[in-house]
């Protein structure tokens, strides 16, 4: 039994190590390609911004044609200021193209567009740095969550000699599936947990502190739900195999490890939310400033 367990563990470890190595190699290749493409994209945006500064109306229109090909096309014709889709940039482009501006208004719009592009470049640069560094918190968080479920199975097998190992493996697989699937499903439907929410629209009438509190709570909802499910499902699995005594400290350790993993995942999402809120706030401040400048 011990030899089989050791051999099985060695095979599983080798398979996991191989999968991790392949995934890491693939990730590095993809990251290198994307990073290279983004570098070229940023240089092109900088060039266009420099050309816009003090350009004539015709030169501005030529630069705008190139700019359209390098910003998010989904933001065109949007009316809700979807900043993550560059709708604010499309709006300024439309204002310049719709009618020939006076020289003063053209200079104002050029300056506004240049500052929007500067914010876009800064936001993309910070996002690229995070991608290159890797989501360490997410990796550790998910690792702790999944390892807590595996550790639970190991305890059950080691402390119950007559236990059905296949049954334990099935329970653990179900347990991990519940954690992963539920987390992803809840994240998909709760705004801001994956950065997919229309942040600027939701926070339109809220002050900065309220923005962050609401965002953090939304990030925390999936974690709280998963912790609750983990607690219940762990309880059910332990109750199912109570023929022999199991040290309660192990159960507490598993729950603590899982909660710590979820806390790391929460902070990863909260930090991503912070950067998006900062980007949106900066755009809103610029937009209000230039709207006042036009009315004066």
Backbone as CSV, one residue per row, in Angstrom:
resi,resn,N_x,N_y,N_z,CA_x,CA_y,CA_z,C_x,C_y,C_z
1,UNK,0.838,-1.206,0.000,0.000,0.000,0.000,0.872,1.255,0.000
2,UNK,1.928,1.238,0.875,2.820,2.394,0.966,3.595,2.603,-0.325
3,UNK,4.073,1.457,-0.929,4.840,1.550,-2.182,3.960,2.092,-3.300
4,UNK,2.732,1.580,-3.359,1.791,2.057,-4.385,1.510,3.540,-4.206
5,UNK,1.345,3.935,-2.954,1.059,5.347,-2.665,2.228,6.233,-3.074
6,UNK,3.463,5.751,-2.777,4.665,6.527,-3.130,4.815,6.637,-4.644
7,UNK,4.617,5.492,-5.343,4.721,5.494,-6.806,3.660,6.382,-7.434
8,UNK,2.442,6.288,-6.897,1.345,7.123,-7.413,1.660,8.595,-7.217
9,UNK,2.183,8.924,-6.025,2.543,10.321,-5.731,3.633,10.818,-6.670
10,UNK,4.627,9.942,-6.956,5.731,10.318,-7.852,5.230,10.578,-9.266
11,UNK,4.331,9.698,-9.733,3.769,9.868,-11.085,2.955,11.146,-11.166
12,UNK,2.105,11.365,-10.146,1.269,12.575,-10.126,2.141,13.823,-10.103
13,UNK,3.193,13.803,-9.270,4.109,14.958,-9.185,4.793,15.222,-10.520
14,UNK,5.216,14.139,-11.204,5.881,14.284,-12.509,4.935,14.869,-13.544
15,UNK,3.689,14.382,-13.539,2.687,14.885,-14.496,2.399,16.356,-14.240
16,UNK,2.208,16.699,-12.950,1.925,18.096,-12.595,3.099,18.996,-12.980
17,UNK,4.336,18.545,-12.673,5.535,19.333,-13.016,5.652,19.534,-14.525
18,UNK,5.368,18.466,-15.285,5.410,18.565,-16.749,4.386,19.539,-17.286
19,UNK,3.169,19.461,-16.751,2.094,20.374,-17.185,2.450,21.819,-16.870
20,UNK,2.980,22.041,-15.660,3.377,23.396,-15.256,4.474,23.931,-16.168
21,UNK,5.463,23.085,-16.500,6.574,23.500,-17.371,6.075,23.870,-18.765
22,UNK,5.173,23.041,-19.317,4.619,23.312,-20.656,3.811,24.605,-20.652
23,UNK,2.953,24.757,-19.630,2.121,25.962,-19.540,2.977,27.210,-19.359
24,UNK,4.022,27.103,-18.548,4.911,28.238,-18.314,5.656,28.627,-19.591
25,UNK,6.123,27.616,-20.358,6.818,27.874,-21.625,5.878,28.566,-22.616
26,UNK,4.642,28.055,-22.689,3.657,28.644,-23.598,3.318,30.070,-23.180
27,UNK,3.186,30.276,-21.867,2.866,31.608,-21.354,3.982,32.596,-21.672
28,UNK,5.231,32.170,-21.492,6.372,33.048,-21.761,6.440,33.448,-23.234
29,UNK,6.184,32.481,-24.119,6.185,32.779,-25.560,5.089,33.772,-25.924
30,UNK,3.884,33.514,-25.415,2.755,34.414,-25.684,3.014,35.802,-25.123
31,UNK,3.561,35.828,-23.894,3.833,37.104,-23.239,4.875,37.903,-24.007
32,UNK,5.903,37.217,-24.506,6.957,37.884,-25.277,6.387,38.499,-26.553
33,UNK,5.505,37.751,-27.223,4.892,38.248,-28.459,3.992,39.450,-28.170
34,UNK,3.136,39.308,-27.152,2.197,40.387,-26.819,2.944,41.630,-26.360
35,UNK,3.989,41.433,-25.546,4.784,42.568,-25.061,5.435,43.313,-26.222
36,UNK,5.955,42.563,-27.196,6.560,43.180,-28.382,5.551,43.969,-29.194
37,UNK,4.365,43.400,-29.382,3.307,44.082,-30.135,2.850,45.346,-29.420
38,UNK,2.730,45.253,-28.105,2.293,46.425,-27.332,3.331,47.540,-27.380
39,UNK,4.603,47.175,-27.393,5.662,48.181,-27.480,5.549,48.958,-28.786
40,UNK,5.325,48.237,-29.880,5.136,48.882,-31.191,3.903,49.771,-31.160
41,UNK,2.808,49.257,-30.560,1.553,50.019,-30.476,1.754,51.316,-29.695
42,UNK,2.466,51.250,-28.567,2.693,52.450,-27.762,3.515,53.481,-28.522
43,UNK,4.512,53.022,-29.273,5.335,53.945,-30.062,4.493,54.647,-31.129
44,UNK,3.577,53.902,-31.744,2.702,54.482,-32.776,1.764,55.523,-32.170
45,UNK,1.220,55.226,-30.986,0.336,56.186,-30.309,1.113,57.448,-29.940
46,UNK,2.346,57.292,-29.451,3.183,58.451,-29.112,3.452,59.305,-30.350
47,UNK,3.746,58.653,-31.463,4.018,59.378,-32.713,2.800,60.181,-33.145
48,UNK,1.627,59.561,-33.071,0.384,60.252,-33.454,0.131,61.440,-32.534
49,UNK,0.353,61.261,-31.229,0.150,62.354,-30.270,1.081,63.528,-30.573
50,UNK,2.324,63.227,-30.931,3.277,64.286,-31.280,2.855,65.015,-32.554
51,UNK,2.327,64.264,-33.516,1.884,64.874,-34.776,0.664,65.770,-34.574
52,UNK,-0.175,65.416,-33.609,-1.389,66.208,-33.360,-1.068,67.576,-32.769
53,UNK,0.019,67.674,-32.054,0.370,68.923,-31.382,0.647,70.038,-32.392
54,UNK,-0.254,71.016,-32.450,-0.088,72.168,-33.340,-0.330,71.882,-34.805
55,UNK,-0.921,70.735,-35.141,-1.155,70.371,-36.549,-2.298,71.185,-37.144
56,UNK,-2.282,71.327,-38.473,-3.393,71.989,-39.164,-4.605,71.061,-39.147
57,UNK,-5.753,71.580,-39.619,-6.974,70.763,-39.604,-6.810,69.530,-40.495
58,UNK,-6.219,69.718,-41.682,-6.020,68.591,-42.605,-5.043,67.567,-42.016
59,UNK,-3.957,68.059,-41.442,-2.979,67.154,-40.823,-3.595,66.401,-39.641
60,UNK,-4.470,67.098,-38.921,-5.161,66.464,-37.786,-6.049,65.327,-38.262
61,UNK,-6.799,65.560,-39.349,-7.679,64.518,-39.897,-6.872,63.299,-40.354
62,UNK,-5.718,63.548,-40.963,-4.853,62.435,-41.399,-4.366,61.614,-40.199
63,UNK,-3.990,62.322,-39.128,-3.514,61.631,-37.918,-4.646,60.843,-37.256
64,UNK,-5.868,61.398,-37.327,-7.020,60.725,-36.713,-7.357,59.415,-37.419
65,UNK,-7.148,59.374,-38.727,-7.399,58.131,-39.484,-6.495,57.022,-38.952
66,UNK,-5.226,57.352,-38.718,-4.286,56.355,-38.192,-4.608,55.992,-36.748
67,UNK,-5.070,57.005,-35.996,-5.413,56.762,-34.592,-6.599,55.799,-34.466
68,UNK,-7.568,55.936,-35.369,-8.758,55.064,-35.332,-8.386,53.589,-35.443
69,UNK,-7.320,53.324,-36.193,-6.898,51.937,-36.401,-6.145,51.370,-35.197
70,UNK,-5.877,52.232,-34.202,-5.058,51.786,-33.070,-5.761,51.897,-31.722
71,UNK,-7.038,52.269,-31.738,-7.812,52.285,-30.495,-8.964,51.299,-30.610
72,UNK,-9.648,51.082,-29.504,-10.697,50.059,-29.442,-11.916,50.458,-30.270
73,UNK,-12.199,49.677,-31.308,-13.318,49.984,-32.211,-14.671,49.835,-31.535
74,UNK,-14.741,49.064,-30.439,-16.015,48.865,-29.747,-16.512,50.147,-29.077
75,UNK,-15.606,51.110,-28.878,-16.008,52.356,-28.229,-16.652,53.352,-29.170
76,UNK,-16.586,53.099,-30.480,-17.170,54.014,-31.456,-18.694,54.000,-31.356
77,UNK,-19.294,55.182,-31.413,-20.750,55.369,-31.360,-21.357,55.073,-29.986
78,UNK,-20.537,54.793,-28.982,-21.074,54.554,-27.645,-21.432,55.886,-26.993
79,UNK,-22.509,55.874,-26.211,-22.977,57.112,-25.591,-22.793,57.121,-24.070
80,UNK,-22.313,56.015,-23.500,-22.236,55.901,-22.045,-20.826,56.109,-21.495
81,UNK,-19.964,56.709,-22.289,-18.590,56.945,-21.851,-17.911,55.668,-21.353
82,UNK,-17.888,54.660,-22.208,-17.209,53.408,-21.858,-15.706,53.603,-22.043
83,UNK,-15.072,54.097,-20.999,-13.668,54.483,-21.099,-12.749,53.304,-21.399
84,UNK,-13.100,52.120,-20.919,-12.268,50.949,-21.186,-12.302,50.557,-22.664
85,UNK,-13.290,51.070,-23.388,-13.387,50.840,-24.836,-12.965,52.078,-25.627
86,UNK,-12.335,53.049,-24.948,-11.834,54.283,-25.587,-12.952,55.143,-26.169
87,UNK,-14.158,55.045,-25.580,-15.289,55.830,-26.099,-15.034,57.332,-25.982
88,UNK,-14.312,57.753,-24.941,-14.021,59.175,-24.750,-13.112,59.704,-25.864
89,UNK,-12.207,58.848,-26.360,-11.323,59.252,-27.465,-12.120,59.340,-28.762
90,UNK,-12.990,58.353,-28.983,-13.845,58.380,-30.178,-14.739,59.624,-30.194
91,UNK,-15.186,60.043,-29.022,-16.067,61.214,-28.934,-15.340,62.478,-29.395
92,UNK,-14.094,62.648,-28.962,-13.311,63.827,-29.375,-13.023,63.770,-30.869
93,UNK,-12.710,62.581,-31.382,-12.471,62.419,-32.825,-13.702,62.842,-33.617
94,UNK,-14.876,62.399,-33.163,-16.132,62.736,-33.851,-16.385,64.239,-33.818
95,UNK,-16.085,64.875,-32.684,-16.302,66.323,-32.551,-15.406,67.104,-33.511
96,UNK,-14.190,66.622,-33.729,-13.275,67.293,-34.666,-13.724,67.079,-36.107
97,UNK,-14.187,65.872,-36.426,-14.536,65.527,-37.810,-15.891,66.071,-38.248
98,UNK,-16.813,66.229,-37.312,-18.178,66.622,-37.685,-18.235,68.000,-38.336
99,UNK,-17.486,68.910,-37.816,-17.477,70.254,-38.396,-16.080,70.858,-38.254
100,UNK,-15.759,71.701,-39.176,-14.444,72.328,-39.137,-14.377,73.286,-37.954
101,UNK,-13.443,73.005,-37.036,-13.333,73.800,-35.816,-12.602,75.112,-36.093
102,UNK,-12.856,76.077,-35.242,-12.038,77.283,-35.269,-10.639,76.902,-34.800
103,UNK,-9.684,77.760,-35.089,-8.301,77.442,-34.730,-8.150,77.248,-33.222
104,UNK,-8.850,78.091,-32.457,-8.773,78.005,-30.996,-9.374,76.687,-30.489
105,UNK,-10.556,76.327,-31.033,-11.227,75.093,-30.614,-10.431,73.858,-31.050
106,UNK,-9.824,73.935,-32.248,-9.014,72.818,-32.738,-7.827,72.567,-31.811
107,UNK,-7.175,73.653,-31.377,-6.039,73.506,-30.460,-6.495,72.887,-29.129
108,UNK,-7.678,73.290,-28.679,-8.220,72.756,-27.427,-8.499,71.253,-27.550
109,UNK,-9.107,70.863,-28.683,-9.431,69.447,-28.915,-8.157,68.610,-29.094
110,UNK,-7.174,69.194,-29.767,-5.897,68.487,-29.934,-5.244,68.224,-28.578
111,UNK,-5.247,69.254,-27.738,-4.652,69.116,-26.410,-5.396,68.063,-25.585
112,UNK,-6.734,68.095,-25.679,-7.549,67.120,-24.949,-7.243,65.691,-25.414
113,UNK,-7.143,65.525,-26.718,-6.860,64.208,-27.291,-5.474,63.714,-26.875
114,UNK,-4.507,64.623,-26.888,-3.138,64.257,-26.489,-3.102,63.798,-25.029
115,UNK,-3.834,64.507,-24.164,-3.849,64.128,-22.745,-4.586,62.809,-22.530
116,UNK,-5.642,62.572,-23.296,-6.333,61.274,-23.232,-5.390,60.141,-23.644
117,UNK,-4.633,60.381,-24.702,-3.694,59.359,-25.185,-2.570,59.120,-24.171
118,UNK,-2.150,60.191,-23.484,-1.123,60.042,-22.447,-1.631,59.152,-21.311
119,UNK,-2.891,59.354,-20.921,-3.491,58.511,-19.881,-3.618,57.063,-20.346
120,UNK,-4.013,56.887,-21.603,-4.150,55.538,-22.165,-2.807,54.809,-22.163
121,UNK,-1.753,55.517,-22.555,-0.413,54.921,-22.569,0.045,54.539,-21.160
122,UNK,-0.220,55.425,-20.198,0.166,55.147,-18.806,-0.593,53.935,-18.276
123,UNK,-1.907,53.875,-18.555,-2.734,52.754,-18.087,-2.257,51.440,-18.701
124,UNK,-1.966,51.469,-20.001,-1.506,50.255,-20.677,-0.124,49.834,-20.178
125,UNK,0.728,50.807,-19.893,2.071,50.503,-19.403,2.007,49.813,-18.038
126,UNK,1.162,50.335,-17.144,1.013,49.722,-15.820,0.433,48.316,-15.932
127,UNK,-0.513,48.138,-16.850,-1.120,46.817,-17.061,-0.081,45.838,-17.619
128,UNK,0.757,46.321,-18.524,1.805,45.468,-19.106,2.816,45.036,-18.052
129,UNK,3.174,45.958,-17.150,4.121,45.621,-16.081,3.568,44.516,-15.193
130,UNK,2.275,44.600,-14.894,1.648,43.565,-14.057,1.652,42.217,-14.761
131,UNK,1.403,42.239,-16.065,1.368,40.983,-16.821,2.752,40.340,-16.888
132,UNK,3.791,41.177,-17.050,5.159,40.652,-17.107,5.569,40.084,-15.745
133,UNK,5.218,40.799,-14.685,5.556,40.335,-13.336,4.786,39.074,-12.961
134,UNK,3.600,38.909,-13.556,2.781,37.731,-13.248,1.870,37.993,-12.064
135,UNK,0.734,37.302,-12.051,-0.216,37.444,-10.952,0.166,36.490,-9.819
136,UNK,1.184,36.888,-9.057,1.693,36.021,-7.992,0.604,35.739,-6.961
137,UNK,-0.159,36.786,-6.598,-1.213,36.591,-5.594,-2.256,35.598,-6.077
138,UNK,-2.628,35.708,-7.359,-3.631,34.785,-7.904,-3.114,33.352,-7.902
139,UNK,-1.848,33.181,-8.301,-1.263,31.835,-8.353,-1.210,31.219,-6.955
140,UNK,-0.698,32.007,-5.980,-0.609,31.499,-4.607,-2.005,31.258,-4.041
141,UNK,-2.928,32.203,-4.325,-4.296,32.080,-3.820,-4.981,30.818,-4.303
142,UNK,-4.944,30.605,-5.630,-5.557,29.392,-6.186,-4.827,28.149,-5.705
143,UNK,-3.494,28.245,-5.564,-2.718,27.106,-5.074,-3.149,26.692,-3.675
144,UNK,-3.335,27.689,-2.796,-3.771,27.397,-1.427,-5.169,26.788,-1.396
145,UNK,-6.069,27.344,-2.225,-7.450,26.840,-2.263,-7.490,25.376,-2.701
146,UNK,-6.765,25.071,-3.768,-6.784,23.703,-4.310,-6.008,22.749,-3.404
147,UNK,-4.863,23.219,-2.872,-4.080,22.361,-1.986,-4.829,22.050,-0.694
148,UNK,-5.682,22.973,-0.235,-6.469,22.695,0.969,-7.397,21.514,0.735
149,UNK,-7.975,21.445,-0.477,-8.856,20.320,-0.808,-8.061,19.021,-0.923
150,UNK,-6.871,19.084,-1.547,-6.039,17.881,-1.697,-5.542,17.401,-0.329
151,UNK,-5.123,18.348,0.500,-4.643,18.003,1.840,-5.738,17.323,2.652
152,UNK,-6.965,17.788,2.458,-8.096,17.176,3.137,-8.202,15.701,2.762
153,UNK,-8.015,15.388,1.475,-8.068,14.003,1.016,-6.940,13.167,1.586
154,UNK,-5.739,13.762,1.653,-4.587,13.035,2.201,-4.838,12.660,3.660
155,UNK,-5.393,13.604,4.427,-5.698,13.333,5.836,-6.687,12.180,5.957
156,UNK,-7.723,12.217,5.132,-8.741,11.165,5.178,-8.143,9.796,4.881
157,UNK,-7.242,9.740,3.895,-6.630,8.461,3.507,-5.680,7.966,4.591
158,UNK,-4.841,8.863,5.127,-3.839,8.459,6.109,-4.452,8.053,7.448
159,UNK,-5.538,8.703,7.834,-6.114,8.446,9.151,-7.248,7.424,9.122
160,UNK,-7.593,6.922,7.938,-8.642,5.910,7.819,-8.143,4.793,6.912
161,UNK,-7.623,3.728,7.506,-7.010,2.657,6.725,-8.008,1.935,5.825
162,UNK,-9.269,1.821,6.291,-10.262,1.072,5.524,-11.078,1.948,4.580
163,UNK,-10.606,3.164,4.365,-11.385,4.103,3.551,-11.280,3.758,2.065
164,UNK,-12.307,4.076,1.321,-12.314,3.878,-0.130,-11.602,5.067,-0.784
165,UNK,-10.374,4.829,-1.257,-9.556,5.918,-1.813,-10.233,6.555,-3.022
166,UNK,-10.817,5.737,-3.893,-11.485,6.267,-5.090,-12.615,7.216,-4.720
167,UNK,-13.319,6.866,-3.651,-14.417,7.718,-3.199,-13.900,9.066,-2.716
168,UNK,-12.766,9.032,-2.000,-12.165,10.280,-1.515,-11.714,11.149,-2.682
169,UNK,-11.047,10.528,-3.668,-10.578,11.267,-4.855,-11.755,11.916,-5.572
170,UNK,-12.849,11.172,-5.684,-14.049,11.721,-6.324,-14.600,12.906,-5.565
171,UNK,-14.631,12.781,-4.220,-15.130,13.888,-3.390,-14.248,15.119,-3.514
172,UNK,-12.918,14.875,-3.546,-11.988,16.013,-3.656,-12.131,16.702,-5.010
173,UNK,-12.243,15.898,-6.072,-12.423,16.462,-7.417,-13.702,17.292,-7.473
174,UNK,-14.769,16.774,-6.867,-16.031,17.517,-6.826,-15.866,18.799,-6.032
175,UNK,-15.150,18.701,-4.918,-14.920,19.850,-4.046,-14.175,20.966,-4.789
176,UNK,-13.090,20.596,-5.486,-12.306,21.579,-6.244,-13.140,22.169,-7.379
177,UNK,-13.914,21.324,-8.043,-14.776,21.795,-9.138,-15.775,22.822,-8.639
178,UNK,-16.352,22.559,-7.466,-17.318,23.504,-6.883,-16.650,24.849,-6.636
179,UNK,-15.435,24.808,-6.053,-14.715,26.052,-5.751,-14.441,26.852,-7.029
180,UNK,-13.840,26.187,-8.018,-13.426,26.870,-9.251,-14.627,27.361,-10.044
181,UNK,-15.594,26.465,-10.286,-16.753,26.825,-11.116,-17.573,27.925,-10.461
182,UNK,-17.850,27.769,-9.160,-18.662,28.774,-8.477,-17.966,30.128,-8.475
183,UNK,-16.659,30.111,-8.228,-15.913,31.374,-8.202,-15.987,32.078,-9.548
184,UNK,-15.808,31.310,-10.628,-15.829,31.906,-11.961,-17.231,32.385,-12.334
185,UNK,-18.246,31.596,-11.970,-19.626,31.973,-12.307,-20.020,33.249,-11.577
186,UNK,-19.751,33.296,-10.271,-20.106,34.488,-9.496,-19.322,35.694,-9.990
187,UNK,-18.035,35.498,-10.295,-17.202,36.597,-10.793,-17.731,37.158,-12.108
188,UNK,-18.268,36.279,-12.952,-18.770,36.711,-14.259,-19.999,37.596,-14.125
189,UNK,-20.799,37.362,-13.062,-22.053,38.092,-12.930,-21.988,39.265,-11.956
190,UNK,-20.957,39.322,-11.138,-20.815,40.438,-10.209,-19.895,41.478,-10.833
191,UNK,-20.382,42.700,-11.093,-19.562,43.726,-11.745,-18.278,44.009,-10.969
192,UNK,-17.229,44.307,-11.719,-15.930,44.747,-11.199,-15.059,43.619,-10.673
193,UNK,-15.558,42.384,-10.513,-14.706,41.322,-9.986,-13.658,40.907,-10.998
194,UNK,-13.946,41.068,-12.282,-12.971,40.714,-13.314,-12.636,41.914,-14.195
195,UNK,-13.019,43.124,-13.743,-12.737,44.306,-14.537,-13.618,44.425,-15.758
196,UNK,-14.702,43.626,-15.823,-15.563,43.679,-16.995,-16.702,44.676,-16.809
197,UNK,-16.907,45.129,-15.576,-18.032,46.019,-15.314,-17.804,47.395,-15.898
198,UNK,-18.888,48.093,-16.161,-18.793,49.465,-16.648,-18.540,50.361,-15.447
199,UNK,-17.290,50.448,-15.039,-16.920,51.125,-13.799,-17.376,52.579,-13.800
200,UNK,-17.076,53.275,-14.901,-17.378,54.701,-14.936,-18.867,54.976,-14.859
201,UNK,-19.690,54.093,-15.406,-21.139,54.284,-15.376,-21.681,54.026,-13.975
202,UNK,-21.180,52.978,-13.330,-21.660,52.618,-12.004,-21.293,53.677,-10.969
203,UNK,-20.115,54.269,-11.116,-19.618,55.181,-10.103,-19.874,56.657,-10.443
204,UNK,-20.786,56.882,-11.360,-20.982,58.223,-11.888,-21.309,59.242,-10.788
205,UNK,-22.155,58.857,-9.814,-22.640,59.797,-8.813,-22.045,59.528,-7.427
206,UNK,-20.967,58.785,-7.363,-20.416,58.403,-6.063,-19.072,59.074,-5.830
207,UNK,-18.787,59.351,-4.576,-17.496,59.953,-4.229,-16.418,58.872,-4.194
208,UNK,-15.160,59.310,-4.139,-14.034,58.377,-4.252,-14.066,57.270,-3.205
209,UNK,-14.320,57.614,-1.944,-14.302,56.607,-0.878,-15.374,55.558,-1.117
210,UNK,-16.561,56.016,-1.485,-17.668,55.089,-1.738,-17.339,54.198,-2.925
211,UNK,-16.690,54.755,-3.930,-16.291,53.963,-5.099,-15.466,52.752,-4.670
212,UNK,-14.467,53.012,-3.860,-13.557,51.937,-3.475,-14.238,50.917,-2.568
213,UNK,-15.063,51.409,-1.623,-15.762,50.488,-0.716,-16.689,49.574,-1.496
214,UNK,-17.478,50.172,-2.406,-18.401,49.376,-3.225,-17.624,48.378,-4.073
215,UNK,-16.541,48.833,-4.667,-15.728,47.945,-5.500,-15.138,46.794,-4.707
216,UNK,-14.620,47.101,-3.502,-14.041,46.046,-2.673,-15.091,45.022,-2.258
217,UNK,-16.291,45.509,-1.895,-17.363,44.589,-1.502,-17.737,43.674,-2.660
218,UNK,-17.789,44.251,-3.858,-18.126,43.434,-5.033,-17.045,42.396,-5.300
219,UNK,-15.794,42.780,-5.074,-14.702,41.816,-5.245,-14.784,40.705,-4.204
220,UNK,-15.283,41.046,-3.012,-15.267,40.090,-1.906,-16.421,39.100,-1.966
221,UNK,-17.524,39.447,-2.653,-18.706,38.577,-2.675,-18.376,37.158,-3.135
222,UNK,-17.700,36.977,-4.294,-17.387,35.600,-4.714,-16.536,34.856,-3.690
223,UNK,-15.597,35.574,-3.054,-14.743,34.933,-2.056,-15.562,34.438,-0.870
224,UNK,-16.489,35.280,-0.387,-17.316,34.897,0.755,-18.206,33.709,0.423
225,UNK,-18.781,33.728,-0.778,-19.647,32.620,-1.201,-18.849,31.326,-1.269
226,UNK,-17.651,31.398,-1.856,-16.821,30.193,-1.992,-16.347,29.680,-0.634
227,UNK,-16.031,30.597,0.280,-15.626,30.176,1.628,-16.769,29.430,2.310
228,UNK,-17.992,29.947,2.146,-19.168,29.294,2.733,-19.356,27.893,2.154
229,UNK,-19.251,27.796,0.817,-19.408,26.490,0.158,-18.295,25.542,0.594
230,UNK,-17.065,26.073,0.698,-15.940,25.239,1.125,-16.177,24.692,2.527
231,UNK,-16.667,25.537,3.415,-16.914,25.132,4.793,-17.962,24.017,4.839
232,UNK,-19.075,24.207,4.105,-20.165,23.225,4.099,-19.707,21.906,3.480
233,UNK,-19.049,22.003,2.302,-18.642,20.776,1.609,-17.568,20.030,2.395
234,UNK,-16.647,20.760,3.042,-15.627,20.114,3.876,-16.288,19.398,5.047
235,UNK,-17.285,20.064,5.630,-18.038,19.466,6.730,-18.691,18.152,6.307
236,UNK,-19.294,18.170,5.099,-19.983,16.980,4.590,-19.001,15.832,4.358
237,UNK,-17.827,16.164,3.785,-16.845,15.118,3.490,-16.286,14.521,4.778
238,UNK,-15.985,15.384,5.764,-15.471,14.863,7.030,-16.524,14.023,7.755
239,UNK,-17.766,14.470,7.671,-18.848,13.734,8.330,-19.041,12.359,7.694
240,UNK,-18.788,12.282,6.387,-18.981,11.034,5.655,-17.987,9.963,6.098
241,UNK,-16.804,10.402,6.545,-15.764,9.448,6.928,-15.368,9.632,8.393
242,UNK,-16.297,9.479,9.291,-16.022,9.676,10.722,-15.954,8.360,11.494
243,UNK,-15.589,7.288,10.796,-15.453,5.998,11.479,-14.281,6.053,12.450
244,UNK,-13.216,6.732,12.035,-12.066,6.949,12.922,-11.982,8.434,13.251
245,UNK,-11.330,8.727,14.385,-11.223,10.126,14.807,-10.241,10.888,13.919
246,UNK,-10.634,12.087,13.548,-9.748,12.954,12.763,-9.432,14.189,13.597
247,UNK,-8.167,14.532,13.662,-7.737,15.672,14.461,-8.406,16.946,13.949
248,UNK,-9.124,17.637,14.843,-9.857,18.841,14.425,-8.914,19.953,13.981
249,UNK,-7.667,19.925,14.461,-6.706,20.967,14.071,-6.418,20.920,12.573
250,UNK,-6.459,19.703,11.989,-6.266,19.575,10.544,-7.380,20.273,9.784
251,UNK,-8.611,20.068,10.273,-9.766,20.712,9.634,-9.638,22.224,9.704
252,UNK,-9.216,22.731,10.872,-9.045,24.180,11.047,-7.956,24.702,10.115
253,UNK,-6.849,23.941,10.003,-5.742,24.338,9.118,-6.216,24.452,7.675
254,UNK,-7.026,23.478,7.231,-7.534,23.475,5.853,-8.390,24.711,5.598
255,UNK,-9.305,25.001,6.532,-10.193,26.159,6.371,-9.384,27.457,6.360
256,UNK,-8.391,27.567,7.259,-7.557,28.779,7.317,-6.777,28.958,6.016
257,UNK,-6.210,27.847,5.496,-5.452,27.916,4.235,-6.344,28.381,3.099
258,UNK,-7.571,27.851,3.059,-8.493,28.241,1.995,-8.865,29.717,2.106
259,UNK,-9.192,30.153,3.330,-9.575,31.560,3.533,-8.417,32.485,3.154
260,UNK,-7.188,32.120,3.539,-6.019,32.928,3.193,-5.850,33.004,1.677
261,UNK,-6.071,31.877,0.997,-6.013,31.864,-0.467,-7.031,32.800,-1.078
262,UNK,-8.260,32.780,-0.540,-9.310,33.656,-1.049,-8.996,35.128,-0.775
263,UNK,-8.378,35.401,0.377,-7.992,36.783,0.698,-6.977,37.297,-0.320
264,UNK,-6.009,36.453,-0.700,-5.021,36.841,-1.717,-5.697,37.126,-3.055
265,UNK,-6.661,36.269,-3.431,-7.400,36.490,-4.681,-8.177,37.796,-4.614
266,UNK,-8.750,38.078,-3.452,-9.509,39.316,-3.264,-8.620,40.542,-3.449
267,UNK,-7.436,40.525,-2.813,-6.544,41.679,-2.917,-6.043,41.873,-4.346
268,UNK,-5.839,40.773,-5.074,-5.421,40.880,-6.474,-6.481,41.618,-7.281
269,UNK,-7.743,41.264,-7.063,-8.835,41.909,-7.790,-9.023,43.353,-7.326
270,UNK,-8.851,43.587,-6.022,-9.008,44.936,-5.488,-7.964,45.883,-6.068
271,UNK,-6.717,45.413,-6.208,-5.656,46.245,-6.787,-5.933,46.550,-8.256
272,UNK,-6.440,45.548,-8.983,-6.815,45.783,-10.381,-7.932,46.807,-10.469
273,UNK,-8.868,46.725,-9.541,-9.972,47.685,-9.511,-9.456,49.087,-9.229
274,UNK,-8.495,49.198,-8.296,-7.905,50.499,-7.967,-7.340,51.186,-9.205
275,UNK,-6.587,50.446,-10.016,-5.955,51.037,-11.198,-7.003,51.501,-12.204
276,UNK,-8.087,50.738,-12.341,-9.153,51.126,-13.273,-9.898,52.364,-12.779
277,UNK,-10.167,52.409,-11.465,-10.858,53.573,-10.892,-9.997,54.827,-11.044
278,UNK,-8.690,54.695,-10.813,-7.779,55.835,-10.970,-7.780,56.324,-12.413
279,UNK,-7.749,55.406,-13.368,-7.775,55.748,-14.796,-9.065,56.479,-15.151
280,UNK,-10.187,55.944,-14.689,-11.499,56.542,-14.982,-11.623,57.922,-14.352
281,UNK,-11.170,58.058,-13.094,-11.240,59.355,-12.419,-10.407,60.405,-13.143
282,UNK,-9.229,60.007,-13.610,-8.356,60.944,-14.329,-9.021,61.424,-15.615
283,UNK,-9.676,60.508,-16.321,-10.386,60.877,-17.554,-11.533,61.827,-17.239
284,UNK,-12.294,61.517,-16.194,-13.434,62.364,-15.823,-12.994,63.781,-15.463
285,UNK,-11.877,63.889,-14.742,-11.361,65.212,-14.373,-10.974,66.010,-15.618
286,UNK,-10.277,65.350,-16.546,-9.891,66.021,-17.794,-11.117,66.436,-18.597
287,UNK,-12.092,65.531,-18.680,-13.299,65.813,-19.471,-14.035,67.034,-18.919
288,UNK,-14.191,67.086,-17.581,-14.880,68.231,-16.966,-14.096,69.524,-17.180
289,UNK,-12.774,69.419,-17.093,-11.914,70.596,-17.285,-12.070,71.163,-18.695
290,UNK,-12.086,70.290,-19.704,-12.194,70.756,-21.089,-13.610,71.197,-21.439
291,UNK,-14.601,70.614,-20.793,-15.981,71.067,-21.011,-16.162,72.489,-20.493
292,UNK,-15.528,72.787,-19.354,-15.567,74.158,-18.827,-14.836,75.115,-19.762
293,UNK,-13.696,74.649,-20.311,-12.909,75.478,-21.228,-13.671,75.832,-22.488
294,UNK,-14.532,74.912,-22.963,-15.314,75.170,-24.175,-16.423,76.180,-23.934
295,UNK,-17.009,76.133,-22.725,-18.124,77.037,-22.426,-17.651,78.458,-22.149
296,UNK,-16.392,78.580,-21.692,-15.863,79.923,-21.384,-15.510,80.696,-22.656
